[in-house]
Amino acid sequence: MAHQNPTQLETALCMLINVFEKYAKQEGKKDTLTKKEAKTLLEKELPGMAGKNSDDGDKLLESLDSDGDNEIDFKEFSVFVICLLCCAHNNFFLNEIK
Amino acid sequence: MAHQNPTQLETALCMLINVFEKYAKQEGKKDTLTKKEAKTLLEKELPGMAGKNSDDGDKLLESLDSDGDNEIDFKEFSVFVICLLCCAHNNFFLNEIK
């Protein structure tokens, strides 16, 4: 990403990294999301998706924490992004058809 | 994505979908990338990464086309995005350390 004018794809990738960093640095290790950070990310970044149930952060962490270390690293976050991306893409197409 | 002010994460997801759509609709099926479209996407969206070798599009298509139908659908594109994302994140950290 050393160009003066980043492309749309490069900009989107940088934004995703920034989102992860923003919440990961709030407490504990700077490069992983704790339960609390995952919950905050969900609430702030996906307000339409986050339920009002207070254990959403815990559920998200459990489902994404594939190595079982009780934190979400960037690779695990990437899997989450893929899931969101495919859901968003499917909804986009459903809306196109309507 | 029905909010008036999309969050940074929602904006990034929309941008990724837009990038795919932009190139997928150019020829053939509207919801998949042909070899030519994949090559154009690579050249336009990742100018720093694309080599000058004219078969880059072919190589990209071969490596991502997991179902072997000679086209890249959105799920296959998502896998490409994850690879880019992890590479970009690693580079980001290397630059932080320097």
N, CA and C atoms of all chains as a GROMACS GRO file, in nm:
protein
  588
    1MET      N    1   0.082  -0.120   0.000
    1MET     CA    2   0.000   0.000   0.000
    1MET      C    3   0.086   0.126   0.000
    2ALA      N    4   0.180   0.131  -0.093
    2ALA     CA    5   0.274   0.244  -0.095
    2ALA      C    6   0.237   0.346  -0.201
    3HIS      N    7   0.117   0.331  -0.262
    3HIS     CA    8   0.076   0.424  -0.366
    3HIS      C    9   0.024   0.552  -0.305
    4GLN      N   10   0.025   0.658  -0.384
    4GLN     CA   11  -0.029   0.783  -0.333
    4GLN      C   12  -0.182   0.779  -0.327
    5ASN      N   13  -0.243   0.714  -0.425
    5ASN     CA   14  -0.388   0.706  -0.427
    5ASN      C   15  -0.431   0.561  -0.412
    6PRO      N   16  -0.465   0.519  -0.290
    6PRO     CA   17  -0.506   0.378  -0.273
    6PRO      C   18  -0.632   0.348  -0.351
    7THR      N   19  -0.642   0.226  -0.402
    7THR     CA   20  -0.761   0.183  -0.475
    7THR      C   21  -0.872   0.152  -0.375
    8GLN      N   22  -0.992   0.123  -0.429
    8GLN     CA   23  -1.106   0.092  -0.342
    8GLN      C   24  -1.079  -0.036  -0.259
    9LEU      N   25  -1.017  -0.135  -0.323
    9LEU     CA   26  -0.987  -0.260  -0.253
    9LEU      C   27  -0.885  -0.238  -0.143
   10GLU      N   28  -0.780  -0.162  -0.173
   10GLU     CA   29  -0.677  -0.132  -0.072
   10GLU      C   30  -0.735  -0.052   0.044
   11THR      N   31  -0.822   0.044   0.012
   11THR     CA   32  -0.885   0.126   0.116
   11THR      C   33  -0.970   0.039   0.209
   12ALA      N   34  -1.047  -0.052   0.149
   12ALA     CA   35  -1.133  -0.141   0.229
   12ALA      C   36  -1.049  -0.229   0.322
   13LEU      N   37  -0.936  -0.281   0.272
   13LEU     CA   38  -0.850  -0.367   0.354
   13LEU      C   39  -0.793  -0.288   0.471
   14CYS      N   40  -0.749  -0.165   0.443
   14CYS     CA   41  -0.694  -0.079   0.549
   14CYS      C   42  -0.800  -0.049   0.655
   15MET      N   43  -0.923  -0.026   0.610
   15MET     CA   44  -1.031   0.004   0.704
   15MET      C   45  -1.057  -0.115   0.796
   16LEU      N   46  -1.053  -0.236   0.741
   16LEU     CA   47  -1.076  -0.356   0.822
   16LEU      C   48  -0.966  -0.373   0.926
   17ILE      N   49  -0.842  -0.348   0.886
   17ILE     CA   50  -0.729  -0.356   0.980
   17ILE      C   51  -0.746  -0.250   1.090
   18ASN      N   52  -0.785  -0.130   1.049
   18ASN     CA   53  -0.804  -0.022   1.146
   18ASN      C   54  -0.913  -0.054   1.248
   19VAL      N   55  -1.022  -0.115   1.200
   19VAL     CA   56  -1.131  -0.152   1.292
   19VAL      C   57  -1.078  -0.250   1.398
   20PHE      N   58  -1.006  -0.353   1.352
   20PHE     CA   59  -0.953  -0.452   1.446
   20PHE      C   60  -0.858  -0.385   1.546
   21GLU      N   61  -0.766  -0.305   1.495
   21GLU     CA   62  -0.666  -0.240   1.582
   21GLU      C   63  -0.733  -0.150   1.686
   22LYS      N   64  -0.834  -0.077   1.639
   22LYS     CA   65  -0.904   0.020   1.726
   22LYS      C   66  -0.956  -0.045   1.854
   23TYR      N   67  -1.017  -0.165   1.839
   23TYR     CA   68  -1.074  -0.233   1.955
   23TYR      C   69  -0.971  -0.320   2.026
   24ALA      N   70  -0.877  -0.378   1.951
   24ALA     CA   71  -0.777  -0.469   2.010
   24ALA      C   72  -0.686  -0.397   2.108
   25LYS      N   73  -0.661  -0.270   2.083
   25LYS     CA   74  -0.564  -0.197   2.168
   25LYS      C   75  -0.625  -0.144   2.299
   26GLN      N   76  -0.757  -0.162   2.315
   26GLN     CA   77  -0.823  -0.102   2.431
   26GLN      C   78  -0.780  -0.162   2.565
   27GLU      N   79  -0.759  -0.294   2.569
   27GLU     CA   80  -0.713  -0.357   2.694
   27GLU      C   81  -0.637  -0.486   2.660
   28GLY      N   82  -0.563  -0.537   2.756
   28GLY     CA   83  -0.489  -0.662   2.737
   28GLY      C   84  -0.388  -0.651   2.624
   29LYS      N   85  -0.369  -0.759   2.549
   29LYS     CA   86  -0.274  -0.759   2.437
   29LYS      C   87  -0.323  -0.662   2.329
   30LYS      N   88  -0.229  -0.592   2.268
   30LYS     CA   89  -0.265  -0.492   2.166
   30LYS      C   90  -0.311  -0.554   2.035
   31ASP      N   91  -0.275  -0.682   2.013
   31ASP     CA   92  -0.305  -0.742   1.883
   31ASP      C   93  -0.408  -0.855   1.889
   32THR      N   94  -0.485  -0.859   1.997
   32THR     CA   95  -0.596  -0.955   2.005
   32THR      C   96  -0.716  -0.886   2.070
   33LEU      N   97  -0.834  -0.942   2.044
   33LEU     CA   98  -0.957  -0.893   2.106
   33LEU      C   99  -0.991  -0.979   2.228
   34THR      N  100  -1.011  -0.914   2.343
   34THR     CA  101  -1.062  -0.987   2.460
   34THR      C  102  -1.214  -0.998   2.443
   35LYS      N  103  -1.278  -1.069   2.536
   35LYS     CA  104  -1.425  -1.080   2.532
   35LYS      C  105  -1.490  -0.942   2.530
   36LYS      N  106  -1.441  -0.855   2.619
   36LYS     CA  107  -1.498  -0.722   2.633
   36LYS      C  108  -1.480  -0.642   2.504
   37GLU      N  109  -1.360  -0.652   2.446
   37GLU     CA  110  -1.333  -0.580   2.322
   37GLU      C  111  -1.419  -0.631   2.206
   38ALA      N  112  -1.436  -0.765   2.200
   38ALA     CA  113  -1.519  -0.825   2.094
   38ALA      C  114  -1.663  -0.776   2.105
   39LYS      N  115  -1.709  -0.765   2.229
   39LYS     CA  116  -1.845  -0.720   2.254
   39LYS      C  117  -1.861  -0.573   2.213
   40THR      N  118  -1.761  -0.493   2.247
   40THR     CA  119  -1.766  -0.351   2.210
   40THR      C  120  -1.763  -0.335   2.058
   41LEU      N  121  -1.678  -0.413   1.992
   41LEU     CA  122  -1.670  -0.408   1.845
   41LEU      C  123  -1.805  -0.439   1.784
   42LEU      N  124  -1.867  -0.544   1.835
   42LEU     CA  125  -1.998  -0.587   1.783
   42LEU      C  126  -2.102  -0.476   1.801
   43GLU      N  127  -2.103  -0.416   1.920
   43GLU     CA  128  -2.202  -0.312   1.951
   43GLU      C  129  -2.182  -0.186   1.866
   44LYS      N  130  -2.056  -0.147   1.852
   44LYS     CA  131  -2.027  -0.020   1.785
   44LYS      C  132  -2.026  -0.032   1.634
   45GLU      N  133  -1.973  -0.144   1.582
   45GLU     CA  134  -1.954  -0.158   1.438
   45GLU      C  135  -2.071  -0.225   1.366
   46LEU      N  136  -2.148  -0.305   1.440
   46LEU     CA  137  -2.263  -0.373   1.379
   46LEU      C  138  -2.387  -0.351   1.464
   47PRO      N  139  -2.424  -0.225   1.483
   47PRO     CA  140  -2.537  -0.194   1.573
   47PRO      C  141  -2.668  -0.261   1.530
   48GLY      N  142  -2.684  -0.284   1.400
   48GLY     CA  143  -2.807  -0.345   1.352
   48GLY      C  144  -2.809  -0.495   1.376
   49MET      N  145  -2.689  -0.553   1.393
   49MET     CA  146  -2.678  -0.698   1.406
   49MET      C  147  -2.671  -0.742   1.553
   50ALA      N  148  -2.608  -0.658   1.636
   50ALA     CA  149  -2.589  -0.694   1.776
   50ALA      C  150  -2.723  -0.699   1.848
   51GLY      N  151  -2.747  -0.807   1.918
   51GLY     CA  152  -2.870  -0.819   1.995
   51GLY      C  153  -2.858  -0.741   2.125
   52LYS      N  154  -2.965  -0.741   2.201
   52LYS     CA  155  -2.962  -0.672   2.329
   52LYS      C  156  -2.917  -0.765   2.441
   53ASN      N  157  -2.894  -0.890   2.403
   53ASN     CA  158  -2.850  -0.988   2.501
   53ASN      C  159  -2.705  -0.957   2.543
   54SER      N  160  -2.682  -0.953   2.673
   54SER     CA  161  -2.552  -0.907   2.720
   54SER      C  162  -2.438  -1.007   2.696
   55ASP      N  163  -2.471  -1.132   2.658
   55ASP     CA  164  -2.361  -1.227   2.636
   55ASP      C  165  -2.326  -1.244   2.487
   56ASP      N  166  -2.363  -1.147   2.405
   56ASP     CA  167  -2.330  -1.154   2.262
   56ASP      C  168  -2.179  -1.161   2.240
   57GLY      N  169  -2.106  -1.081   2.317
   57GLY     CA  170  -1.959  -1.079   2.304
   57GLY      C  171  -1.902  -1.216   2.335
   58ASP      N  172  -1.955  -1.279   2.442
   58ASP     CA  173  -1.908  -1.412   2.481
   58ASP      C  174  -1.935  -1.514   2.371
   59LYS      N  175  -2.056  -1.508   2.315
   59LYS     CA  176  -2.092  -1.605   2.210
   59LYS      C  177  -2.005  -1.587   2.086
   60LEU      N  178  -1.982  -1.459   2.050
   60LEU     CA  179  -1.897  -1.429   1.934
   60LEU      C  180  -1.757  -1.483   1.957
   61LEU      N  181  -1.705  -1.456   2.075
   61LEU     CA  182  -1.570  -1.500   2.108
   61LEU      C  183  -1.558  -1.652   2.101
   62GLU      N  184  -1.655  -1.720   2.159
   62GLU     CA  185  -1.653  -1.867   2.160
   62GLU      C  186  -1.654  -1.925   2.019
   63SER      N  187  -1.738  -1.866   1.932
   63SER     CA  188  -1.752  -1.922   1.798
   63SER      C  189  -1.630  -1.893   1.710
   64LEU      N  190  -1.560  -1.784   1.738
   64LEU     CA  191  -1.446  -1.747   1.652
   64LEU      C  192  -1.310  -1.792   1.707
   65ASP      N  193  -1.306  -1.818   1.835
   65ASP     CA  194  -1.177  -1.849   1.900
   65ASP      C  195  -1.134  -1.992   1.868
   66SER      N  196  -1.088  -2.013   1.745
   66SER     CA  197  -1.060  -2.150   1.700
   66SER      C  198  -0.943  -2.214   1.773
   67ASP      N  199  -0.848  -2.137   1.823
   67ASP     CA  200  -0.736  -2.198   1.895
   67ASP      C  201  -0.760  -2.205   2.046
   68GLY      N  202  -0.877  -2.160   2.090
   68GLY     CA  203  -0.917  -2.176   2.230
   68GLY      C  204  -0.834  -2.099   2.333
   69ASP      N  205  -0.772  -1.988   2.292
   69ASP     CA  206  -0.691  -1.911   2.388
   69ASP      C  207  -0.770  -1.798   2.455
   70ASN      N  208  -0.901  -1.800   2.436
   70ASN     CA  209  -0.991  -1.701   2.499
   70ASN      C  210  -0.976  -1.559   2.443
   71GLU      N  211  -0.906  -1.546   2.332
   71GLU     CA  212  -0.894  -1.416   2.266
   71GLU      C  213  -0.908  -1.435   2.116
   72ILE      N  214  -0.941  -1.326   2.044
   72ILE     CA  215  -0.954  -1.335   1.898
   72ILE      C  216  -0.837  -1.265   1.833
   73ASP      N  217  -0.755  -1.341   1.762
   73ASP     CA  218  -0.642  -1.278   1.692
   73ASP      C  219  -0.688  -1.235   1.552
   74PHE      N  220  -0.596  -1.176   1.477
   74PHE     CA  221  -0.637  -1.118   1.350
   74PHE      C  222  -0.688  -1.221   1.249
   75LYS      N  223  -0.627  -1.340   1.251
   75LYS     CA  224  -0.673  -1.446   1.159
   75LYS      C  225  -0.816  -1.487   1.192
   76GLU      N  226  -0.843  -1.500   1.322
   76GLU     CA  227  -0.978  -1.538   1.365
   76GLU      C  228  -1.079  -1.427   1.330
   77PHE      N  229  -1.036  -1.302   1.345
   77PHE     CA  230  -1.119  -1.188   1.305
   77PHE      C  231  -1.148  -1.192   1.155
   78SER      N  232  -1.048  -1.233   1.077
   78SER     CA  233  -1.065  -1.242   0.931
   78SER      C  234  -1.175  -1.341   0.893
   79VAL      N  235  -1.182  -1.450   0.966
   79VAL     CA  236  -1.288  -1.549   0.941
   79VAL      C  237  -1.425  -1.485   0.966
   80PHE      N  238  -1.432  -1.404   1.071
   80PHE     CA  239  -1.555  -1.331   1.102
   80PHE      C  240  -1.591  -1.237   0.987
   81VAL      N  241  -1.490  -1.168   0.934
   81VAL     CA  242  -1.512  -1.075   0.822
   81VAL      C  243  -1.570  -1.148   0.701
   82ILE      N  244  -1.515  -1.266   0.672
   82ILE     CA  245  -1.564  -1.347   0.560
   82ILE      C  246  -1.712  -1.381   0.578
   83CYS      N  247  -1.747  -1.421   0.700
   83CYS     CA  248  -1.888  -1.456   0.729
   83CYS      C  249  -1.977  -1.334   0.706
   84LEU      N  250  -1.934  -1.219   0.758
   84LEU     CA  251  -2.010  -1.096   0.740
   84LEU      C  252  -2.023  -1.061   0.593
   85LEU      N  253  -1.911  -1.078   0.522
   85LEU     CA  254  -1.905  -1.042   0.381
   85LEU      C  255  -2.003  -1.126   0.300
   86CYS      N  256  -2.004  -1.257   0.326
   86CYS     CA  257  -2.094  -1.345   0.250
   86CYS      C  258  -2.240  -1.317   0.285
   87CYS      N  259  -2.268  -1.289   0.414
   87CYS     CA  260  -2.405  -1.253   0.454
   87CYS      C  261  -2.447  -1.124   0.385
   88ALA      N  262  -2.359  -1.024   0.389
   88ALA     CA  263  -2.391  -0.894   0.330
   88ALA      C  264  -2.412  -0.908   0.180
   89HIS      N  265  -2.330  -0.991   0.116
   89HIS     CA  266  -2.342  -1.012  -0.028
   89HIS      C  267  -2.474  -1.080  -0.063
   90ASN      N  268  -2.512  -1.180   0.017
   90ASN     CA  269  -2.639  -1.248  -0.006
   90ASN      C  270  -2.756  -1.152   0.010
   91ASN      N  271  -2.751  -1.069   0.115
   91ASN     CA  272  -2.858  -0.971   0.138
   91ASN      C  273  -2.864  -0.871   0.023
   92PHE      N  274  -2.748  -0.832  -0.026
   92PHE     CA  275  -2.738  -0.738  -0.137
   92PHE      C  276  -2.811  -0.794  -0.259
   93PHE      N  277  -2.787  -0.924  -0.286
   93PHE     CA  278  -2.852  -0.985  -0.401
   93PHE      C  279  -3.002  -1.001  -0.381
   94LEU      N  280  -3.041  -1.035  -0.256
   94LEU     CA  281  -3.184  -1.047  -0.227
   94LEU      C  282  -3.253  -0.913  -0.250
   95ASN      N  283  -3.187  -0.806  -0.208
   95ASN     CA  284  -3.245  -0.673  -0.228
   95ASN      C  285  -3.252  -0.635  -0.376
   96GLU      N  286  -3.153  -0.683  -0.451
   96GLU     CA  287  -3.150  -0.655  -0.597
   96GLU      C  288  -3.269  -0.722  -0.666
   97ILE      N  289  -3.299  -0.844  -0.619
   97ILE     CA  290  -3.405  -0.922  -0.682
   97ILE      C  291  -3.543  -0.862  -0.652
   98LYS      N  292  -3.557  -0.810  -0.526
   98LYS     CA  293  -3.688  -0.754  -0.484
   98LYS      C  294  -3.736  -0.643  -0.576
   99MET      N  295  -2.756  -0.335   0.666
   99MET     CA  296  -2.695  -0.204   0.644
   99MET      C  297  -2.803  -0.098   0.619
  100ALA      N  298  -2.897  -0.093   0.712
  100ALA     CA  299  -3.011  -0.005   0.694
  100ALA      C  300  -2.997   0.124   0.774
  101HIS      N  301  -2.877   0.147   0.833
  101HIS     CA  302  -2.857   0.266   0.915
  101HIS      C  303  -2.830   0.386   0.826
  102GLN      N  304  -2.853   0.501   0.882
  102GLN     CA  305  -2.827   0.622   0.806
  102GLN      C  306  -2.676   0.649   0.796
  103ASN      N  307  -2.606   0.618   0.905
  103ASN     CA  308  -2.461   0.640   0.903
  103ASN      C  309  -2.389   0.507   0.919
  104PRO      N  310  -2.346   0.447   0.808
  104PRO     CA  311  -2.278   0.317   0.820
  104PRO      C  312  -2.148   0.330   0.901
  105THR      N  313  -2.116   0.226   0.977
  105THR     CA  314  -1.992   0.225   1.055
  105THR      C  315  -1.874   0.195   0.961
  106GLN      N  316  -1.754   0.204   1.018
  106GLN     CA  317  -1.633   0.179   0.938
  106GLN      C  318  -1.632   0.034   0.885
  107LEU      N  319  -1.674  -0.060   0.970
  107LEU     CA  320  -1.678  -0.201   0.929
  107LEU      C  321  -1.781  -0.223   0.818
  108GLU      N  322  -1.898  -0.165   0.834
  108GLU     CA  323  -2.002  -0.178   0.731
  108GLU      C  324  -1.959  -0.115   0.599
  109THR      N  325  -1.894   0.000   0.609
  109THR     CA  326  -1.846   0.068   0.488
  109THR      C  327  -1.743  -0.018   0.414
  110ALA      N  328  -1.651  -0.078   0.491
  110ALA     CA  329  -1.547  -0.162   0.429
  110ALA      C  330  -1.609  -0.283   0.359
  111LEU      N  331  -1.710  -0.344   0.422
  111LEU     CA  332  -1.776  -0.461   0.363
  111LEU      C  333  -1.846  -0.422   0.232
  112CYS      N  334  -1.914  -0.307   0.234
  112CYS     CA  335  -1.982  -0.259   0.113
  112CYS      C  336  -1.882  -0.233   0.001
  113MET      N  337  -1.767  -0.176   0.038
  113MET     CA  338  -1.665  -0.146  -0.064
  113MET      C  339  -1.614  -0.275  -0.129
  114LEU      N  340  -1.596  -0.380  -0.048
  114LEU     CA  341  -1.547  -0.508  -0.102
  114LEU      C  342  -1.650  -0.568  -0.198
  115ILE      N  343  -1.777  -0.559  -0.160
  115ILE     CA  344  -1.883  -0.610  -0.249
  115ILE      C  345  -1.886  -0.528  -0.378
  116ASN      N  346  -1.873  -0.398  -0.364
  116ASN     CA  347  -1.873  -0.311  -0.483
  116ASN      C  348  -1.758  -0.343  -0.578
  117VAL      N  349  -1.640  -0.369  -0.522
  117VAL     CA  350  -1.524  -0.402  -0.606
  117VAL      C  351  -1.554  -0.528  -0.687
  118PHE      N  352  -1.605  -0.631  -0.618
  118PHE     CA  353  -1.635  -0.757  -0.688
  118PHE      C  354  -1.739  -0.734  -0.798
  119GLU      N  355  -1.847  -0.665  -0.763
  119GLU     CA  356  -1.955  -0.640  -0.860
  119GLU      C  357  -1.906  -0.564  -0.982
  120LYS      N  358  -1.823  -0.463  -0.955
  120LYS     CA  359  -1.772  -0.376  -1.061
  120LYS      C  360  -1.704  -0.456  -1.174
  121TYR      N  361  -1.622  -0.554  -1.133
  121TYR     CA  362  -1.550  -0.632  -1.234
  121TYR      C  363  -1.631  -0.752  -1.283
  122ALA      N  364  -1.714  -0.810  -1.193
  122ALA     CA  365  -1.792  -0.930  -1.230
  122ALA      C  366  -1.895  -0.900  -1.340
  123LYS      N  367  -1.944  -0.777  -1.341
  123LYS     CA  368  -2.052  -0.746  -1.438
  123LYS      C  369  -2.000  -0.711  -1.577
  124GLN      N  370  -1.868  -0.705  -1.591
  124GLN     CA  371  -1.812  -0.661  -1.720
  124GLN      C  372  -1.840  -0.756  -1.836
  125GLU      N  373  -1.833  -0.886  -1.812
  125GLU     CA  374  -1.863  -0.984  -1.920
  125GLU      C  375  -1.914  -1.113  -1.859
  126GLY      N  376  -1.973  -1.198  -1.938
  126GLY     CA  377  -2.022  -1.328  -1.891
  126GLY      C  378  -2.125  -1.312  -1.781
  127LYS      N  379  -2.123  -1.406  -1.684
  127LYS     CA  380  -2.218  -1.399  -1.573
  127LYS      C  381  -2.191  -1.274  -1.490
  128LYS      N  382  -2.299  -1.212  -1.443
  128LYS     CA  383  -2.286  -1.087  -1.366
  128LYS      C  384  -2.231  -1.109  -1.225
  129ASP      N  385  -2.242  -1.234  -1.175
  129ASP     CA  386  -2.203  -1.258  -1.036
  129ASP      C  387  -2.080  -1.346  -1.020
  130THR      N  388  -2.000  -1.358  -1.127
  130THR     CA  389  -1.872  -1.430  -1.116
  130THR      C  390  -1.766  -1.355  -1.198
  131LEU      N  391  -1.640  -1.378  -1.161
  131LEU     CA  392  -1.529  -1.319  -1.236
  131LEU      C  393  -1.475  -1.420  -1.336
  132THR      N  394  -1.467  -1.380  -1.463
  132THR     CA  395  -1.400  -1.463  -1.562
  132THR      C  396  -1.249  -1.440  -1.548
  133LYS      N  397  -1.171  -1.514  -1.626
  133LYS     CA  398  -1.026  -1.496  -1.624
  133LYS      C  399  -0.989  -1.351  -1.654
  134LYS      N  400  -1.054  -1.297  -1.756
  134LYS     CA  401  -1.024  -1.161  -1.799
  134LYS      C  402  -1.060  -1.060  -1.690
  135GLU      N  403  -1.177  -1.082  -1.630
  135GLU     CA  404  -1.221  -0.991  -1.523
  135GLU      C  405  -1.128  -0.999  -1.402
  136ALA      N  406  -1.085  -1.122  -1.367
  136ALA     CA  407  -0.995  -1.139  -1.252
  136ALA      C  408  -0.862  -1.066  -1.277
  137LYS      N  409  -0.817  -1.074  -1.401
  137LYS     CA  410  -0.691  -1.009  -1.438
  137LYS      C  411  -0.706  -0.856  -1.429
  138THR      N  412  -0.819  -0.806  -1.478
  138THR     CA  413  -0.844  -0.661  -1.473
  138THR      C  414  -0.852  -0.614  -1.328
  139LEU      N  415  -0.924  -0.692  -1.245
  139LEU     CA  416  -0.936  -0.657  -1.102
  139LEU      C  417  -0.796  -0.646  -1.039
  140LEU      N  418  -0.714  -0.746  -1.067
  140LEU     CA  419  -0.577  -0.749  -1.012
  140LEU      C  420  -0.496  -0.627  -1.055
  141GLU      N  421  -0.506  -0.595  -1.184
  141GLU     CA  422  -0.429  -0.482  -1.238
  141GLU      C  423  -0.475  -0.347  -1.184
  142LYS      N  424  -0.608  -0.332  -1.175
  142LYS     CA  425  -0.663  -0.202  -1.135
  142LYS      C  426  -0.664  -0.182  -0.984
  143GLU      N  427  -0.695  -0.289  -0.909
  143GLU     CA  428  -0.714  -0.274  -0.765
  143GLU      C  429  -0.589  -0.301  -0.682
  144LEU      N  430  -0.496  -0.377  -0.740
  144LEU     CA  431  -0.372  -0.406  -0.668
  144LEU      C  432  -0.253  -0.379  -0.760
  145PRO      N  433  -0.238  -0.254  -0.804
  145PRO     CA  434  -0.133  -0.221  -0.900
  145PRO      C  435   0.008  -0.248  -0.847
  146GLY      N  436   0.023  -0.242  -0.717
  146GLY     CA  437   0.156  -0.265  -0.659
  146GLY      C  438   0.188  -0.412  -0.650
  147MET      N  439   0.085  -0.496  -0.652
  147MET     CA  440   0.104  -0.640  -0.633
  147MET      C  441   0.110  -0.715  -0.766
  148ALA      N  442   0.033  -0.666  -0.864
  148ALA     CA  443   0.025  -0.734  -0.993
  148ALA      C  444   0.158  -0.727  -1.066
  149GLY      N  445   0.204  -0.841  -1.112
  149GLY     CA  446   0.329  -0.844  -1.186
  149GLY      C  447   0.307  -0.800  -1.330
  150LYS      N  448   0.414  -0.794  -1.404
  150LYS     CA  449   0.399  -0.756  -1.544
  150LYS      C  450   0.376  -0.877  -1.633
  151ASN      N  451   0.376  -0.993  -1.570
  151ASN     CA  452   0.356  -1.117  -1.643
  151ASN      C  453   0.209  -1.124  -1.687
  152SER      N  454   0.188  -1.151  -1.815
  152SER     CA  455   0.052  -1.144  -1.869
  152SER      C  456  -0.040  -1.257  -1.823
  153ASP      N  457   0.015  -1.361  -1.759
  153ASP     CA  458  -0.074  -1.469  -1.715
  153ASP      C  459  -0.108  -1.461  -1.566
  154ASP      N  460  -0.093  -1.344  -1.507
  154ASP     CA  461  -0.128  -1.327  -1.366
  154ASP      C  462  -0.275  -1.360  -1.338
  155GLY      N  463  -0.362  -1.313  -1.429
  155GLY     CA  464  -0.505  -1.339  -1.411
  155GLY      C  465  -0.532  -1.488  -1.411
  156ASP      N  466  -0.468  -1.560  -1.503
  156ASP     CA  467  -0.485  -1.706  -1.512
  156ASP      C  468  -0.441  -1.774  -1.382
  157LYS      N  469  -0.325  -1.730  -1.331
  157LYS     CA  470  -0.272  -1.793  -1.209
  157LYS      C  471  -0.364  -1.768  -1.091
  158LEU      N  472  -0.413  -1.642  -1.082
  158LEU     CA  473  -0.504  -1.606  -0.973
  158LEU      C  474  -0.630  -1.691  -0.981
  159LEU      N  475  -0.684  -1.702  -1.102
  159LEU     CA  476  -0.807  -1.778  -1.122
  159LEU      C  477  -0.787  -1.924  -1.082
  160GLU      N  478  -0.676  -1.982  -1.126
  160GLU     CA  479  -0.649  -2.123  -1.094
  160GLU      C  480  -0.640  -2.146  -0.944
  161SER      N  481  -0.571  -2.054  -0.874
  161SER     CA  482  -0.549  -2.076  -0.731
  161SER      C  483  -0.677  -2.055  -0.649
  162LEU      N  484  -0.767  -1.970  -0.698
  162LEU     CA  485  -0.887  -1.939  -0.620
  162LEU      C  486  -1.010  -2.019  -0.660
  163ASP      N  487  -1.007  -2.075  -0.780
  163ASP     CA  488  -1.125  -2.144  -0.834
  163ASP      C  489  -1.138  -2.282  -0.771
  164SER      N  490  -1.184  -2.286  -0.645
  164SER     CA  491  -1.186  -2.413  -0.571
  164SER      C  492  -1.285  -2.514  -0.626
  165ASP      N  493  -1.392  -2.469  -0.690
  165ASP     CA  494  -1.488  -2.565  -0.745
  165ASP      C  495  -1.461  -2.598  -0.892
  166GLY      N  496  -1.354  -2.543  -0.948
  166GLY     CA  497  -1.309  -2.579  -1.081
  166GLY      C  498  -1.402  -2.545  -1.196
  167ASP      N  499  -1.486  -2.443  -1.179
  167ASP     CA  500  -1.579  -2.407  -1.287
  167ASP      C  501  -1.524  -2.297  -1.378
  168ASN      N  502  -1.396  -2.266  -1.360
  168ASN     CA  503  -1.326  -2.169  -1.446
  168ASN      C  504  -1.370  -2.023  -1.423
  169GLU      N  505  -1.442  -2.001  -1.314
  169GLU     CA  506  -1.482  -1.865  -1.278
  169GLU      C  507  -1.467  -1.849  -1.128
  170ILE      N  508  -1.459  -1.723  -1.082
  170ILE     CA  509  -1.447  -1.697  -0.939
  170ILE      C  510  -1.578  -1.639  -0.889
  171ASP      N  511  -1.645  -1.715  -0.800
  171ASP     CA  512  -1.769  -1.661  -0.742
  171ASP      C  513  -1.736  -1.580  -0.617
  172PHE      N  514  -1.839  -1.527  -0.553
  172PHE     CA  515  -1.812  -1.435  -0.442
  172PHE      C  516  -1.744  -1.504  -0.323
  173LYS      N  517  -1.781  -1.629  -0.296
  173LYS     CA  518  -1.717  -1.702  -0.186
  173LYS      C  519  -1.568  -1.720  -0.213
  174GLU      N  520  -1.535  -1.753  -0.339
  174GLU     CA  521  -1.394  -1.772  -0.376
  174GLU      C  522  -1.320  -1.638  -0.368
  175PHE      N  523  -1.386  -1.530  -0.406
  175PHE     CA  524  -1.327  -1.396  -0.395
  175PHE      C  525  -1.302  -1.362  -0.248
  176SER      N  526  -1.394  -1.405  -0.160
  176SER     CA  527  -1.379  -1.378  -0.016
  176SER      C  528  -1.252  -1.443   0.040
  177VAL      N  529  -1.220  -1.562  -0.009
  177VAL     CA  530  -1.098  -1.630   0.034
  177VAL      C  531  -0.976  -1.546  -0.008
  178PHE      N  532  -0.982  -1.491  -0.127
  178PHE     CA  533  -0.875  -1.403  -0.178
  178PHE      C  534  -0.861  -1.280  -0.086
  179VAL      N  535  -0.976  -1.224  -0.045
  179VAL     CA  536  -0.975  -1.106   0.043
  179VAL      C  537  -0.908  -1.138   0.177
  180ILE      N  538  -0.938  -1.258   0.232
  180ILE     CA  539  -0.876  -1.300   0.358
  180ILE      C  540  -0.724  -1.307   0.344
  181CYS      N  541  -0.678  -1.364   0.232
  181CYS     CA  542  -0.533  -1.375   0.208
  181CYS      C  543  -0.470  -1.235   0.203
  182LEU      N  544  -0.536  -1.146   0.128
  182LEU     CA  545  -0.486  -1.009   0.118
  182LEU      C  546  -0.484  -0.941   0.253
  183LEU      N  547  -0.590  -0.965   0.329
  183LEU     CA  548  -0.607  -0.900   0.459
  183LEU      C  549  -0.496  -0.944   0.555
  184CYS      N  550  -0.468  -1.074   0.557
  184CYS     CA  551  -0.364  -1.124   0.648
  184CYS      C  552  -0.225  -1.076   0.604
  185CYS      N  553  -0.201  -1.072   0.472
  185CYS     CA  554  -0.073  -1.019   0.422
  185CYS      C  555  -0.059  -0.872   0.460
  186ALA      N  556  -0.166  -0.795   0.438
  186ALA     CA  557  -0.163  -0.651   0.467
  186ALA      C  558  -0.142  -0.628   0.616
  187HIS      N  559  -0.208  -0.710   0.699
  187HIS     CA  560  -0.194  -0.696   0.844
  187HIS      C  561  -0.051  -0.727   0.889
  188ASN      N  562   0.007  -0.832   0.832
  188ASN     CA  563   0.146  -0.866   0.867
  188ASN      C  564   0.242  -0.755   0.827
  189ASN      N  565   0.220  -0.699   0.708
  189ASN     CA  566   0.306  -0.588   0.663
  189ASN      C  567   0.290  -0.466   0.752
  190PHE      N  568   0.166  -0.444   0.794
  190PHE     CA  569   0.135  -0.330   0.883
  190PHE      C  570   0.216  -0.343   1.011
  191PHE      N  571   0.220  -0.466   1.067
  191PHE     CA  572   0.294  -0.486   1.191
  191PHE      C  573   0.443  -0.476   1.170
  192LEU      N  574   0.489  -0.526   1.057
  192LEU     CA  575   0.634  -0.516   1.028
  192LEU      C  576   0.674  -0.369   1.020
  193ASN      N  577   0.587  -0.288   0.958
  193ASN     CA  578   0.617  -0.146   0.946
  193ASN      C  579   0.612  -0.076   1.082
  194GLU      N  580   0.524  -0.126   1.172
  194GLU     CA  581   0.515  -0.068   1.306
  194GLU      C  582   0.644  -0.092   1.384
  195ILE      N  583   0.700  -0.213   1.364
  195ILE     CA  584   0.820  -0.253   1.438
  195ILE      C  585   0.942  -0.174   1.392
  196LYS      N  586   0.947  -0.146   1.261
  196LYS     CA  587   1.063  -0.076   1.205
  196LYS      C  588   1.088   0.061   1.270
   0.00000   0.00000   0.00000
